[in-house]
Amino acid sequence: FTKFDYIIPMDKRNYLDLCLLDPQGQFQNKIMAMTDFCSEHSEDEVPDPYSGGASGFEFVLDLLEDACRGLLKKIIEQKF
């Protein structure tokens, strides 16, 4: 936890697992769901693309592009 500025799980299970690794909550401010950075999507986790066929992969790609734009915006805002 000390080596990274952001720890970004894609789904709820990984988010909870990371929180359990930090029982005192010392690094909770570093753990953020990937979907927290979305501005165009309201999902609370990145779904498994394999369950949705070709359209599932397309949706996950759109979701991650949205989230990556938001993450980049946050990084830039914190640096300047």
N, C-alpha and C positions, 0 to 999 in steps of 0.2 A: 504493500500500500504506500510505502514511503517513496518509492521510486517514480510514481506516476502522478500526473496532475488530474487525470480523468480515468475512471474505471467504468467502462460502458458495456453492460450486458445487453443482449438483444431480447431476452424474454424474462418472464416473471420468475421462473425457477432459478435461473442463473443469478438474477438480482437477489433473491432470497439467500441463495448459497453464499454470495459475496458478503451479505450482511451478517450471516452467521460466522464468517471468518473474522469479523470485527465486533466481538461481543460487547466491548465497552463503547462502541459508536464513535471511536476516535477519528475514523476516516469516512464517516457517512456522507460528508459533503463532497467527496470525490466519486461516489457511486451514483451514477445517473443512468437511467434507462435510455437506450438509443432513441426511442420514440419521444422522449422529453424534448428533443431538439426539433421535432416536426412543426411546421407551420401550416401545412396543407392537409395533413392527415390527423385523425383523432384516435388512432389505435393506441392501446397501452402496451403493446409488445409487437415485435416482429414475428409474424407467423412462419411456420415451417413451409417453405415454398413447394415441397414435394407433395403436400396434400392437396394442392390446387391445380395440378397440371401446368400447362404452359402459361395460362393466365395467372396462376399463383406465383410463378417466377416473375412475371411482368409486374404484378402488384408489389411484390417484395422489392424489386429494383426501384420502382417509383417511390416507395416508402423510404428506402435507404438513401436515395438521392435527396429527398426532402430533408431527412434527418442530417445528412452530411452537410448540406447547405447551412442548416441551423447551427450545427456544431462549429463549423468554420467561422460563422458570424460571431459566435460566443468567444472563440479563441482570439479572433481579431480585436473584439471589443475589450477583452481583458489585457491584451498586450499594449493597447494604445490609449 
